[in-house]
Amino acid sequence: MSPTSDKSQIWQQLQHYSHFPDFNNYLVFIFARAQGKSVDIRQAAGLLLKNNLRSAFKNMPPANQQYIKSELLPSLGAADRHLRSTAGTIISVLVQIDGVAGWPELLQALVSSLDSSDINHVEGAMDALSKICEDVPQLLDSDISGLAERPITVFLPRFLQLFQSPHVSLRKMSLSSVNQYLMLMPKVLHLSMDKYLQGLFLLANDPAPEVRKLVCSAFVQLIEVRPAILEPHLRNVLEYILQVNKDPDEEVALEACEFWSAYCDAQLPPENLREFLPRLIPVLLSNMVYADDDESLLEAEEDGSLPDRDQDIKPRFHSSRFHGDGDGEDDDEDIVNVWNLRKCSAAALDILSNVFGDDILPTLMPVIQAKLSTTNDEGWKEREAAVLVLGAIAEGCINGLFPHLSEIVSFLIPLLDDKFPLIRSISCWTLSRFSKYIVQGTDHQEGREQFNKILMGLLRRVLDDNKRVQEAACSAFATLEEEAAEELAPCLEIILQHLMCAFGKYQRRNLRIVYDAIGTLADAVGGELNQPKYLEILMPPLIGKWQQLPNSDKDLFPLLECFTSIAEALGTGFAQFAQPVFQRCITIIQSQQLAKVDPVSAGLQYDREFIVCSLDLLSGLAEGLGSGVECLVSQSNLRDLLLQCCLDDAPDVRQSAFALLGDLARVCPVHLRPRLVEFLDAATKQLNTSKLKETISVANNACWAIGELAIKVQKEIAPVVLTVVSCLVPILQHAEGLNKSLIENSAITLGRLAWVCPELVSPHMEHFLQPWCFALSMIRDDIEKEDTFRGLCAMVKANPSGALNSLVFMCKAIASWHEIRSEDLRNEICLVLQGYKQMLKDGAWEQFMSALEPSVKDKLSKYQV
C-alpha cells in the first residue's frame, strides 16, 4: 500500500474479502509465517484479524478456529517486539470471546514461555497475560474443568518472581497484572500478600517511572479496598508516598497524590496522618503552582473575539426533569477537563481541610502569605497558586478563616482586575467558594457593601476579553446567584445588562455558561423578574437567538433549558412569549420522532436530547402558565406525541415524558382523557419492571404522574388501581437501597388512589399499612401529604379492622405532622382516632396509649384522645 493509494477503496476490498470463509486463515498465516514480508504488513494482517474475530469467531467452523489458535501460539516468542505485542492483543481478544476453558494449549504455552530462558518468550507471554488480566481478570480466577487449580494460582507466583527481573518491561507488566487482582483478591494473592508487599517495597525506588507509578497505584488501591493489609506498614507507606509526591516525573507524582484523598475517603484514623501534615502541605502547595508546560497557560492567551472551533466545544449532558427531592445523579462539571497534578493536589488539600479543619492553618497561612506577597511579574504563578489554595480550603477551614473573611475578600477583590488572566479567573472561583458566607454578611452595612463590590467585580469579569476569565466569572456568578437568591432583586437591572452584553459578545462555548447564569438568575429571583423593564432587556436578544438557530442545532439545548427556567420564574408573565415557544417544541419533537424511523425524509439525524429538552420546556410552560397552557394544548397534537414519548425505548425520554404527563394532569387533565387508559397503562409498566433500580428516575416520575391523574379523573382511574397498588407495595416493603424520592412518591400515590377509590384499596390495607405509614412519617408537610392522609382516613372508614394491627405505625405517621393547615383533614383524623378509642374497650385504648413514645403521645393529645 503506497502513501498515494486510495485507502477507502482498499478498505472496501478488505470488507469484501472478510466474507470469504478462509480469509481469516490467510490473515493469521501472513501474520505468523510470512517471514519475507515487512513487520508492518504482518502486524497489519494481525490487527485486521483481531477486528474480524470480534464479529466472526463464534460462527467459524471449528477447524478454522483451531487453526487460528494454533498459529498464534508460536508468535508469542517472535523475535520482533511489535509482533509479540500484536499476538498478545489477538490472544486477549480470543480469551474475551471464548474464555480459556476451551483452549488448554494456551495455558500450557503461557506457563512454559514464562519459565523459558528466552527473554522473547517470557516477554510475549507476559504481554498476553497482562492484557488478559486487564480485560478479563475474573477468567483466570475461575474453576476450569480438567485443571486441578485456578489459572491465577499458577501464574501469580511467577508474576511475583518477575518483580526482580532486570528488564523494565517485565517488571512493569508483572506488577500491573498483580494490581488487577487487588479488588478480586483471589486466595493465592491473599496467601502471598507478604511477598507482594516485599515486592512493592523492592520496586518502590525503581529507576523506571512507569514502575514507580504502578507501585503508587497499588498503595492507592490497597488503602481503598484492603486498608487492614497496609496498617502494619502504614508509617513506611506514608513516608514513601510523601517522597514520591515530589517525583520529577509528573505522572508518578500524580498517582502518589491520589493517595491522600483515598486515605481520607477510606475513613481511616486521621491521627496517623497528622504528624506528616507539616511536610505534606508544602509539597501539595508547590504542586499547585502551574507547570511551565500546562496547557492552560496557552489557552489563557486566547483572544475572546476568536470564534470557537468545534473541538473546543465540550460534550454537554442535559439531565432529564425529575419530580421530587434530589436528582438521580450528580453532574460533575469538571468531567471533561484534563486531570493533572495541580488539580489533584488542590482536591487533596480540600479533603484534608475537611478532615483536619483549622488545624492545618498554622502550616498553611505563612506559605500563602509568602506567596501572595510576591509582587513582581515573575512570581505571578506563585500568587495564583496561593489564591487557589484559599479556594480549596474555603469549606474545610471556614471556622478559622471566618474572623478574617472580610480581609481575605478585600484582598481578593483587586485581583479580579489583575493583569494576568489566570489570576483573574482563579480569583473568581475562590470568591465563589466563599459566596455562602459573603451572602450571610449582607444583613449589616459593611457586609452589604462588600457583597456589592464582589457582585460588580464579577460582572466586570463576565465582560472580560479573555475566554478563560469569561468562563470562570460566569460560573462564579451563577454560584453567587444560587446563594444570594432574592438579595439580587435590587441589582436586577445592572445584572441583566451585563449578562445580555456578554450574550452579544461571547463565542459559542461560553454562550452556554451565559444561558446557565440567566437560568440560575431566573430560578433565584423568581417572580421579581416579571417586570416590563427587565423583560425588555432580557427577552429580545434571547428571542433573536431562538429564531436564528435551526431545529437541528445542538446550541438550542442550553437555550431550551434557559427558557424553561424563565417560563417557571415568570409564571403567567411568560404568556406573551409562549405560543411560538410551545409550537417550536411540538415541531422539534415531531421532526425527531420522524427522524428516528426515517432520517432521510426528516432531513436530519435523530438525537433524542432534542426531545428531552423540548419535553422539559413544555413542563416549564405548564408549571409557569398553569391552566393558561390549556389553549395551546387544545390546538396541538401534544397528547399523541406525549403518549409516543411515554412508550419510547430510551429511559431519559420516558423520564421527561412522565414529568410532563404529571404537569399536564395538574393543569389541563381534560385533554388527556381521550387516551387516559393508554397513559395509565404506560405509567404502570414503569413500576412493574425487574430493572426498577436501573430506571428509578423514570419509575419515580411515572408514579407521581399516576397520583396527579388520580385526583383529577377520580373514579375513572379504577381499572388500574389494584395493578398500581400491587407495584407500589413491594417498593415500600423493600425501601432500603431505593431512591428517597421514589419511596415518597409511592406513598403519596398510594394515598391518592385510596382517597379516590377506598372501596378498592381498603380490603388489602393490612398487607401494606406498616411500611406505608413508616414512609408517610418521613414526608414533609405539604398539599401532597394532605391528599395522602385523606386516603388513609377514607380507607380506615371503609375497613376499620384492617388497621388494628398497625395502629402504632398509624399514630406515628399522624404525629409526624408539624401543623395540618386544612381544618377538615384535622377533623377527619380526629374522628379516626376517636373511632379507635371507642373500638378498644375495657382499658385497651389506655393501655395502647401508654405504650406509645412520649413525643408521639404528646402530638396526639391535640386530638382529644
C-alpha positions in Angstrom: 0.0 0.0 0.0 1.7 3.2 -1.1 1.0 6.6 0.5 -0.9 7.6 -2.6 -3.2 4.6 -2.7 -6.9 5.1 -2.1 -7.4 4.0 1.4 -11.3 3.8 1.3 -11.1 1.6 -1.8 -8.6 -0.8 -0.1 -10.9 -0.8 3.0 -13.9 -1.8 0.8 -11.8 -4.6 -0.8 -10.9 -5.9 2.7 -14.5 -5.8 3.8 -15.4 -7.7 0.7 -12.8 -10.4 1.4 -13.9 -10.7 5.0 -16.9 -12.6 3.8 -14.8 -15.5 2.4 -14.7 -18.3 4.9 -10.8 -18.8 4.7 -9.9 -15.1 4.7 -9.0 -15.1 8.4 -6.9 -18.2 7.9 -4.9 -16.3 5.3 -4.5 -13.3 7.7 -3.2 -15.5 10.5 -0.8 -17.2 8.1 0.6 -13.9 6.9 0.9 -12.7 10.5 2.6 -15.8 11.8 4.6 -17.2 8.9 5.2 -14.6 6.2 8.9 -14.3 7.1 9.8 -12.5 3.9 7.3 -9.7 4.4 7.9 -6.5 6.4 6.9 -6.3 10.0 4.4 -3.6 9.1 2.4 -5.8 6.7 2.4 -8.7 9.2 1.3 -6.5 12.0 -1.5 -5.0 9.8 -2.7 -8.5 9.0 -2.7 -9.3 12.7 -4.7 -6.2 13.6 -7.2 -6.8 10.8 -7.6 -10.4 12.1 -8.2 -9.1 15.7 -11.0 -6.8 14.4 -12.6 -9.6 12.3 -12.5 -12.1 15.2 -14.8 -10.0 17.4 -17.7 -10.5 15.0 -16.8 -13.7 13.1 -15.1 -16.1 15.6 -18.2 -17.6 17.1 -19.7 -18.6 13.7 -16.5 -20.0 12.2 -16.1 -23.8 11.5 -14.3 -25.4 14.5 -11.4 -26.4 12.2 -10.8 -22.7 11.3 -11.0 -21.7 15.0 -8.4 -24.4 15.9 -6.1 -23.4 13.0 -6.1 -19.7 14.1 -5.4 -20.6 17.7 -2.6 -23.0 16.9 -0.8 -20.5 14.5 -0.9 -17.7 17.1 0.9 -19.5 20.0 4.4 -19.7 18.4 4.1 -15.9 17.6 4.3 -15.2 21.4 8.0 -15.8 21.1 8.5 -13.8 17.9 11.9 -12.0 17.6 10.2 -8.7 16.8 8.6 -6.9 19.8 5.7 -5.4 17.7 4.7 -8.9 16.5 4.8 -10.3 20.0 2.6 -7.5 21.3 0.1 -7.9 18.4 0.0 -11.7 19.2 -0.8 -10.8 22.8 -3.6 -8.5 21.8 -5.2 -11.1 19.5 -4.9 -13.8 22.2 -6.5 -11.5 24.7 -9.5 -10.8 22.3 -9.9 -14.6 21.8 -10.0 -15.2 25.5 -12.6 -12.4 25.9 -14.7 -14.1 23.2 -14.2 -17.7 24.1 -12.8 -18.0 27.6 -9.8 -20.2 28.4 -11.5 -23.5 29.2 -11.7 -24.4 25.5 -8.1 -23.6 24.8 -5.9 -25.7 27.2 -2.9 -25.4 24.9 -2.9 -21.6 25.6 -2.4 -22.0 29.4 0.4 -24.6 28.8 2.1 -22.3 26.3 1.9 -19.3 28.6 3.4 -21.3 31.6 6.2 -22.8 29.5 7.0 -19.4 27.9 7.1 -17.7 31.4 9.6 -20.4 32.5 11.7 -20.1 29.4 15.3 -18.8 29.4 14.5 -16.9 26.1 13.6 -13.3 27.0 11.4 -13.0 23.9 9.2 -15.9 25.0 8.9 -14.6 28.6 8.0 -11.1 27.3 5.5 -12.4 24.8 3.7 -14.5 27.4 3.7 -11.6 29.9 2.4 -9.2 27.3 -0.6 -11.5 26.5 -1.2 -12.2 30.2 -1.1 -8.5 31.2 -3.8 -7.8 28.6 -5.9 -10.7 29.8 -5.5 -9.6 33.4 -6.6 -6.0 32.4 -9.6 -7.0 30.3 -11.0 -10.1 32.0 -9.1 -10.8 35.3 -12.0 -12.9 36.6 -11.5 -15.5 33.9 -8.1 -16.5 35.4 -9.6 -16.7 38.9 -12.3 -19.3 38.0 -12.5 -23.0 38.3 -11.9 -24.7 35.0 -12.8 -28.4 34.4 -9.8 -30.6 33.8 -7.5 -28.3 35.8 -6.5 -29.0 39.4 -6.3 -25.3 40.3 -7.4 -21.9 39.1 -5.0 -20.5 36.4 -4.2 -17.4 38.6 -2.8 -19.8 41.3 -0.2 -21.0 38.7 0.6 -17.6 37.3 0.7 -15.3 40.3 3.9 -16.8 41.9 5.6 -16.4 38.5 4.4 -12.7 38.3 5.9 -12.0 41.8 9.1 -13.6 40.7 9.3 -11.3 37.7 9.3 -8.2 40.1 13.0 -8.9 40.3 13.6 -9.1 36.5 16.4 -6.9 35.1 14.0 -6.0 32.2 11.8 -2.9 32.8 9.0 -4.3 30.6 8.7 -7.5 32.6 8.7 -5.6 36.0 6.1 -3.3 34.7 3.8 -6.0 33.2 4.0 -8.4 36.1 3.3 -5.6 38.7 0.4 -4.3 36.5 -1.1 -7.8 36.3 -1.0 -8.4 40.0 -2.5 -5.0 40.7 -5.6 -6.0 38.6 -6.4 -8.6 41.3 -6.4 -6.3 44.4 -10.2 -5.9 44.1 -10.9 -9.6 43.4 -8.3 -10.7 45.9 -8.0 -14.4 44.9 -6.9 -16.8 47.6 -3.4 -17.2 46.2 -2.9 -13.4 46.4 -4.2 -13.3 49.9 -1.8 -16.0 50.9 1.1 -14.3 49.1 0.4 -10.8 50.5 3.6 -10.5 52.4 5.6 -11.5 49.4 3.7 -9.0 47.3 4.3 -6.2 49.8 8.0 -7.0 49.9 8.0 -6.8 46.1 6.3 -3.4 46.2 8.9 -2.0 48.6 11.6 -3.5 46.4 10.2 -1.7 43.4 9.4 1.5 45.3 12.6 3.3 44.0 12.7 1.6 40.6 14.6 3.6 38.0 11.7 3.3 35.6 8.9 5.9 36.3 6.2 3.7 34.9 7.1 1.1 37.6 7.1 3.7 40.4 3.7 4.8 39.1 2.3 1.3 39.4 3.7 1.0 43.0 1.8 4.2 44.0 -1.3 2.8 42.2 -1.0 -0.4 44.3 -0.9 1.6 47.5 -3.8 3.7 46.5 -5.9 0.6 45.6 -4.9 -1.2 48.8 -5.9 1.8 51.0 -9.2 1.9 49.3 -10.2 -1.8 49.3 -7.9 -3.5 51.9 -6.6 -0.9 54.3 -6.0 -3.5 57.0 -3.3 -5.0 54.9 -1.3 -1.8 54.9 -1.9 -0.9 58.6 1.3 -2.6 59.9 3.4 -0.8 57.3 1.5 2.5 57.3 4.4 4.7 58.5 6.7 3.4 55.8 3.9 3.8 53.1 3.2 7.3 54.2 6.9 8.2 54.2 7.2 6.7 50.7 4.1 8.4 49.2 5.3 11.8 50.6 8.7 11.3 49.0 7.2 10.3 45.5 4.7 13.1 45.7 7.8 15.2 44.7 8.9 12.8 42.0 10.4 14.5 39.0 8.1 12.5 36.8 4.7 14.3 37.0 2.7 11.1 36.3 4.3 9.3 39.3 3.7 12.4 41.5 0.1 12.5 40.3 -0.5 8.8 41.2 1.1 9.4 44.6 -1.1 12.4 45.2 -4.2 10.4 44.7 -3.3 8.5 47.9 -4.2 11.4 50.3 -7.8 11.7 49.1 -8.1 7.9 49.0 -6.8 7.7 52.6 -9.4 10.3 53.9 -12.2 8.7 51.9 -11.5 5.3 53.4 -12.3 6.9 56.8 -9.1 5.6 58.4 -7.9 7.3 61.7 -6.8 10.8 60.7 -4.4 10.8 63.5 -2.0 8.6 61.5 -1.6 11.5 59.0 -1.4 14.3 61.4 2.4 14.3 62.1 3.0 14.2 58.3 1.0 17.4 57.6 3.8 19.9 58.2 5.8 18.2 55.5 2.9 17.2 53.2 1.2 20.6 52.9 4.2 22.5 51.4 4.5 19.6 48.9 0.8 20.0 47.9 1.2 23.8 47.7 4.3 23.6 45.5 2.5 21.2 43.2 -0.5 23.6 42.9 1.7 26.1 41.0 1.2 25.9 37.2 3.8 23.8 35.5 5.5 25.6 32.6 4.0 23.2 30.1 0.5 23.3 31.5 -1.9 23.6 28.5 -3.9 26.2 30.5 -1.1 28.7 30.0 -1.5 28.5 26.3 -5.3 28.6 26.5 -5.2 31.6 28.7 -3.7 33.7 26.0 -6.6 33.0 23.7 -8.4 36.1 22.4 -12.1 36.3 23.3 -13.0 37.5 19.8 -11.8 34.4 18.1 -14.6 32.0 17.1 -14.5 28.6 18.8 -13.7 25.5 16.8 -16.0 22.5 17.0 -13.4 20.6 19.0 -13.4 23.4 21.7 -17.0 22.7 22.5 -17.2 20.1 25.3 -19.9 17.5 25.1 -22.8 18.6 27.3 -25.3 16.4 29.1 -28.9 17.5 29.8 -30.3 15.8 32.9 -34.0 14.9 32.4 -36.6 16.5 34.6 -37.1 14.8 38.0 -40.1 15.2 40.3 -39.0 15.0 43.9 -36.1 15.7 46.2 -32.6 15.3 44.9 -32.0 14.2 41.3 -30.9 10.8 40.4 -27.3 11.7 39.6 -24.7 14.3 40.5 -23.4 16.1 37.4 -19.7 16.6 37.6 -18.8 19.9 35.9 -15.2 19.1 35.6 -15.6 15.7 34.0 -14.2 16.7 30.6 -11.3 18.7 31.8 -7.8 17.2 32.0 -6.9 15.8 35.4 -3.4 16.8 36.4 -1.1 17.1 39.4 -2.2 20.7 40.1 -5.9 19.8 40.3 -5.3 16.5 42.2 -3.2 18.5 44.8 -6.0 21.1 45.2 -8.5 18.2 45.7 -6.3 16.5 48.3 -5.9 19.8 50.2 -9.7 20.3 50.0 -10.3 16.9 51.6 -7.5 17.3 54.2 -9.0 20.7 55.2 -12.4 18.9 55.7 -10.8 16.3 57.8 -8.4 18.4 59.9 -10.2 21.8 59.7 -8.4 24.7 61.2 -5.5 22.6 62.5 -3.8 22.9 59.1 -3.9 26.7 59.1 -0.7 27.3 61.1 1.3 25.4 58.5 -0.7 26.8 55.6 -1.1 30.5 56.2 2.6 31.5 56.4 3.1 29.8 53.0 0.0 31.5 51.5 1.1 34.9 52.8 4.6 34.5 51.4 3.3 33.5 48.0 0.8 36.4 48.0 3.4 39.0 49.0 5.4 38.5 45.7 4.5 41.4 43.5 6.9 41.0 40.6 5.6 39.6 37.2 7.9 36.5 37.5 6.1 35.5 40.7 2.5 35.5 39.2 2.2 31.7 39.2 3.0 31.6 42.9 0.4 34.3 43.6 -2.2 32.4 41.5 -1.5 29.1 43.4 -2.0 30.9 46.7 -5.4 32.1 45.6 -6.2 28.5 44.5 -5.2 27.3 48.0 -7.6 29.8 49.7 -10.4 28.5 47.5 -9.5 24.8 48.2 -9.7 25.3 52.0 -12.7 27.7 51.9 -15.1 25.0 53.1 -12.9 22.9 55.5 -11.2 25.8 57.3 -14.1 28.2 57.4 -14.2 28.4 61.2 -10.6 29.6 61.3 -10.9 31.8 58.3 -14.3 33.4 59.2 -12.9 36.1 61.5 -10.6 37.2 58.7 -13.1 36.7 55.9 -13.5 40.5 55.4 -9.8 40.9 55.0 -9.5 37.9 52.7 -12.3 39.2 50.4 -10.8 42.7 50.4 -7.6 41.2 49.3 -9.2 39.1 46.5 -11.4 41.9 45.0 -8.5 43.8 43.4 -7.1 40.6 42.0 -10.2 40.4 39.8 -8.6 43.2 37.8 -5.1 41.7 37.8 -3.1 41.9 34.5 -2.6 38.1 34.4 -5.8 36.4 33.1 -5.3 33.2 35.2 -5.1 35.3 38.4 -8.4 37.0 37.3 -10.0 33.6 36.7 -8.9 31.9 39.9 -10.0 34.9 41.9 -13.5 34.5 40.5 -13.5 30.8 41.6 -12.1 31.4 45.1 -14.6 34.2 45.8 -17.4 31.9 44.7 -16.2 29.3 47.2 -16.9 31.9 50.0 -20.2 33.1 48.5 -22.4 31.4 51.1 -20.6 33.3 53.9 -20.4 36.6 51.9 -24.2 36.5 51.4 -24.8 35.8 55.2 -22.9 39.1 55.9 -25.3 41.2 53.9 -27.5 42.0 56.9 -25.1 44.7 58.0 -23.8 47.8 56.2 -20.2 46.7 55.7 -21.1 43.2 54.6 -23.7 44.7 52.1 -21.0 47.0 50.6 -18.6 44.1 50.3 -21.3 42.0 48.6 -21.9 44.8 46.1 -18.2 45.1 45.3 -18.0 41.3 44.6 -21.1 41.5 42.5 -19.8 44.3 40.4 -16.3 42.8 40.3 -17.6 39.5 38.9 -19.9 41.3 36.4 -16.8 43.2 35.1 -15.1 39.9 34.6 -18.1 38.5 32.9 -17.3 41.1 30.2 -13.6 40.2 30.2 -12.0 39.9 26.7 -10.3 36.6 27.8 -12.4 33.4 27.2 -11.0 31.6 30.3 -11.9 34.5 32.5 -15.4 34.8 31.0 -16.0 31.2 31.8 -14.7 31.4 35.4 -16.6 34.7 36.0 -19.9 33.3 34.7 -19.7 30.1 36.7 -18.7 32.0 39.8 -21.6 34.4 39.3 -24.1 31.5 38.9 -22.8 30.2 42.3 -23.3 33.6 43.9 -26.8 33.8 42.4 -27.8 30.5 44.0 -26.7 31.7 47.4 -28.0 35.2 47.2 -31.4 34.5 45.6 -33.8 37.3 46.4 -30.9 39.5 47.6 -30.2 40.1 43.9 -33.6 41.8 43.3 -32.3 45.4 43.8 -29.5 44.8 41.3 -31.5 43.0 38.7 -31.3 45.7 36.0 -27.5 46.0 36.1 -27.1 42.2 36.3 -29.3 41.7 33.2 -27.5 44.5 31.3 -24.1 42.8 31.9 -25.4 39.3 31.1 -27.1 40.4 27.9 -24.0 42.3 26.9 -22.0 39.1 27.4 -24.6 37.3 25.4 -23.8 39.5 22.4 -20.0 39.2 22.9 -19.3 35.6 23.7 -18.3 32.8 21.3 -20.3 29.5 21.2 -18.7 27.6 24.1 -19.1 30.3 26.7 -22.6 31.2 25.5 -23.7 28.1 27.2 -22.5 29.4 30.5 -24.3 32.7 30.0 -27.5 30.7 29.4 -26.9 28.9 32.6 -26.3 32.1 34.5 -29.5 33.6 33.1 -31.4 30.4 34.0 -30.0 30.4 37.5 -30.9 34.1 37.9 -34.5 33.3 36.9 -34.6 30.4 39.5 -33.1 32.7 42.1 -35.3 35.8 41.8 -38.5 34.1 40.5 -41.4 36.4 40.0 -39.3 39.5 40.6 -38.2 39.1 37.0 -41.7 39.7 35.8 -41.5 43.4 35.2 -41.6 45.1 31.8 -38.3 47.0 32.3 -36.5 43.7 33.0 -38.2 41.8 30.2 -37.3 44.5 27.7 -33.6 43.9 28.5 -33.8 40.1 28.7 -36.1 38.7 26.1 -35.4 40.4 22.7 -31.8 39.0 22.5 -32.9 35.5 23.6 -35.8 35.5 21.1 -33.4 36.7 18.4 -31.1 33.8 19.1 -34.1 31.4 19.3 -35.2 32.5 15.8 -31.7 32.3 14.4 -30.9 28.7 15.4 -32.3 25.9 13.2 -34.2 23.0 14.8 -31.3 20.6 14.4 -28.6 22.8 16.0 -27.3 21.5 19.3 -26.7 25.0 20.5 -30.5 25.0 21.1 -30.2 22.7 24.1 -28.9 25.3 26.6 -31.3 27.9 25.2 -34.2 25.5 25.7 -33.0 24.9 29.3 -32.7 28.7 29.9 -36.3 29.3 28.6 -37.5 26.5 31.0 -36.2 28.5 34.0 -37.5 31.8 32.6 -41.0 30.3 32.0 -41.2 28.9 35.5 -40.0 32.2 37.0 -42.3 34.5 35.0 -45.3 32.3 35.6 -48.3 33.8 33.7 -46.0 36.7 32.7 -44.5 34.3 30.1 -47.8 34.1 28.3 -46.8 36.8 25.8 -43.9 34.7 24.6 -45.5 31.2 25.0 -47.2 30.5 21.7 -44.1 30.4 19.4 -42.0 28.6 22.1 -44.8 25.9 22.6 -45.2 25.4 18.8 -41.5 25.0 18.3 -41.2 22.4 21.0 -44.0 20.4 19.3 -42.3 20.8 15.9 -38.9 19.6 17.3 -40.5 16.5 19.0 -42.4 15.7 15.8 -39.4 16.0 13.5 -37.2 14.0 15.8 -39.8 11.2 16.1 -39.8 11.1 12.3 -36.0 11.2 12.1 -36.0 8.1 14.4 -37.7 6.0 11.8 -36.8 7.8 8.6 -33.9 10.3 8.8 -33.9 10.9 5.0 -37.4 12.3 4.8 -37.0 14.1 8.1 -33.8 15.8 6.7 -31.9 15.3 10.0 -30.2 12.7 12.2 -32.1 11.5 15.2 -30.9 12.9 18.5 -33.2 12.2 21.5 -31.7 15.0 23.5 -33.8 17.4 21.4 -37.0 15.6 22.5 -35.9 15.5 26.2 -35.1 19.3 26.3 -38.4 20.1 24.5 -40.5 18.0 26.8 -38.8 19.7 29.8 -39.5 23.1 28.4 -43.2 22.2 27.8 -43.2 21.1 31.5 -41.8 24.5 32.4 -44.6 26.2 30.4 -47.3 24.0 32.1 -45.8 24.9 35.5 -45.4 28.6 34.7 -48.7 29.3 32.8 -50.8 26.9 34.9 -54.3 26.5 33.3 -53.2 29.2 30.8 -51.4 26.4 28.9 -54.7 24.8 28.0 -55.5 26.9 24.9 -52.0 25.9 23.5 -52.5 22.2 24.3 -56.1 22.1 22.8 -54.9 23.3 19.4 -52.0 20.9 19.2 -51.3 17.1 18.9 -49.3 17.1 22.1 -51.4 14.4 23.6 -50.5 11.8 20.9 -46.8 12.9 20.8 -46.6 12.6 24.5 -48.0 9.1 24.6 -45.4 8.1 22.0 -42.7 9.5 24.2 -44.1 7.7 27.3 -43.6 4.5 25.3 -40.1 5.4 24.0 -37.3 2.9 24.5 -34.9 5.5 25.9 -35.2 6.0 29.7 -34.4 9.7 29.7 -37.2 10.4 27.1 -39.7 8.4 29.2 -38.5 10.2 32.4 -39.2 13.7 30.9 -42.4 12.5 29.3 -43.9 11.3 32.6 -42.9 14.5 34.3 -44.8 16.4 31.6 -47.8 14.0 31.9 -48.0 14.8 35.7 -47.7 18.6 35.0 -50.5 18.4 32.4 -52.6 16.3 34.7 -52.4 19.2 37.2 -53.5 22.0 34.8 -55.5 20.5 31.9 -56.5 16.9 32.5 -59.4 17.2 30.1 -57.0 17.0 27.2 -55.5 13.7 28.4 -58.9 11.9 28.9 -59.3 10.5 25.4 -56.2 8.4 25.8 -56.2 8.1 29.6 -56.2 4.3 29.7 -53.1 4.2 27.5 -51.3 6.8 29.6 -52.1 4.9 32.8 -51.0 1.6 31.2 -47.7 3.1 30.1 -47.0 4.6 33.5 -47.9 1.4 35.4 -45.5 -0.6 33.3 -42.6 1.6 34.6 -43.3 0.4 38.1 -43.7 -3.2 37.2 -40.2 -4.0 36.0 -37.3 -6.2 37.0 -35.0 -3.3 36.1 -36.5 -0.9 38.6 -33.1 0.2 40.1 -31.7 1.0 36.6 -34.7 3.2 35.6 -35.5 4.5 39.1 -36.0 8.1 37.9 -38.5 7.0 35.2 -40.4 5.0 37.8 -40.4 8.0 40.2 -41.9 10.4 37.6 -44.4 7.8 36.4 -45.5 7.1 39.9 -46.0 10.8 40.6 -47.9 11.3 37.4 -50.4 8.4 38.3 -51.1 10.2 41.6 -51.7 13.5 39.9 -54.0 11.9 37.3 -55.9 10.1 40.1 -57.0 13.2 41.9 -58.2 14.8 38.7 -60.0 11.9 37.0 -61.3 10.3 40.2 -63.2 7.1 39.6 -62.0 6.8 36.0 -58.7 5.5 37.4 -60.5 2.5 39.0 -59.4 -0.1 36.3 -55.7 0.3 37.1 -55.9 0.9 40.8 -55.1 -2.7 42.0 -52.4 -3.2 39.4 -50.7 0.0 40.6 -51.1 -0.8 44.3 -49.5 -4.2 43.7 -46.5 -2.5 42.2 -46.2 0.2 44.9 -46.4 -2.2 47.9 -43.1 -4.1 47.1 -41.4 -0.7 46.7 -42.5 0.4 50.2 -41.7 -3.1 51.7 -38.2 -3.1 50.3 -37.4 0.6 50.6 -33.7 0.2 51.7 -31.4 1.0 48.8 -34.0 2.7 46.8 -34.2 6.4 46.0 -35.8 8.5 48.8 -38.0 10.4 46.3 -39.4 7.1 44.8 -40.4 6.0 48.3 -42.2 9.3 49.0 -44.0 9.4 45.6 -45.0 5.7 46.0 -46.5 6.6 49.5 -48.3 9.7 48.1 -49.7 7.9 45.0 -50.9 5.0 47.1 -52.7 7.5 49.4 -54.3 9.4 46.5 -55.6 6.1 45.0 -57.0 5.2 48.4 -58.7 8.6 48.6 -60.5 8.3 45.2 -61.2 4.5 45.4 -61.2 3.5 49.1 -63.6 0.6 48.4 -60.9 -1.0 46.1 -57.8 -0.3 48.2 -59.0 -0.8 51.8 -59.6 -4.6 51.6 -55.8 -5.0 51.1 -54.6 -2.4 53.6 -53.3 -4.8 56.3 -50.7 -6.0 53.8 -49.0 -2.6 53.4 -50.1 -0.4 56.2 -46.9 -0.7 58.3 -44.3 0.2 55.6 -46.7 2.8 54.1 -47.2 4.6 57.5 -43.4 4.5 58.0 -42.9 6.2 54.6 -45.7 8.8 55.4 -43.9 9.8 58.6 -40.9 10.8 56.6 -42.8 13.2 54.2 -42.7 16.9 54.8 -45.9 18.8 55.4 -47.5 19.9 52.2 -50.6 19.6 50.0 -49.4 16.1 48.7 -49.2 14.9 52.3 -52.7 16.2 52.9 -54.1 14.2 50.0 -52.3 11.1 51.3 -53.8 11.3 54.8 -57.3 11.9 53.2 -56.7 8.5 51.6 -55.7 7.0 55.0 -58.8 8.3 56.6 -61.0 7.1 53.7 -59.5 3.6 54.0 -59.9 3.3 57.7 -63.6 4.4 57.4 -64.2 1.6 54.8 -62.3 -1.1 56.8 -61.6 -0.1 60.4 -60.4 -3.6 61.5 -57.8 -3.6 58.7 -55.6 -1.1 60.6 -55.8 -2.6 64.1 -52.5 -4.5 63.9 -50.7 -1.4 62.6 -52.2 1.2 64.9 -48.8 2.1 66.4 -47.4 2.9 62.9 -50.5 4.9 62.0 -50.2 7.0 65.2 -46.5 7.7 64.5 -47.5 8.8 60.9 -50.2 11.2 62.3 -47.7 12.5 64.9 -45.2 13.4 62.1 -47.3 16.5 61.1 -45.9 19.7 62.4 -49.1 21.5 61.6 -52.2 20.4 59.5 -53.4 23.6 57.8 -56.6 22.0 56.4 -59.3 22.1 59.1 -61.4 19.4 57.5 -58.5 17.0 57.4 -57.7 17.7 61.0 -61.3 16.8 61.9 -61.2 13.6 59.8 -58.0 12.4 61.6 -59.7 13.3 64.9 -62.7 11.2 64.0 -60.5 8.2 63.1 -58.6 8.3 66.4 -61.9 8.8 68.4 -63.3 5.8 66.5 -60.4 3.5 67.6 -60.8 4.8 71.1 -64.4 3.6 71.1 -63.4 0.3 69.5 -60.8 -0.6 72.1 -62.9 -1.0 75.2 -62.1 -2.1 78.8 -58.9 -0.1 79.2 -57.4 -1.4 75.9 -57.1 2.1 74.5 -55.4 3.5 77.6 -53.0 0.5 77.6 -52.3 1.2 73.9 -51.6 4.9 74.5 -49.3 4.2 77.5 -47.1 2.1 75.2 -46.5 4.9 72.7 -43.4 7.1 72.8 -43.9 10.3 74.9 -43.3 12.5 71.8 -46.0 10.7 69.8 -48.4 10.8 72.7 -47.8 14.5 73.1 -48.6 15.1 69.4 -51.8 13.1 69.6 -53.1 15.0 72.7 -54.4 17.8 70.4 -57.0 15.3 69.0 -58.6 14.9 72.5 -57.8 11.2 72.7 
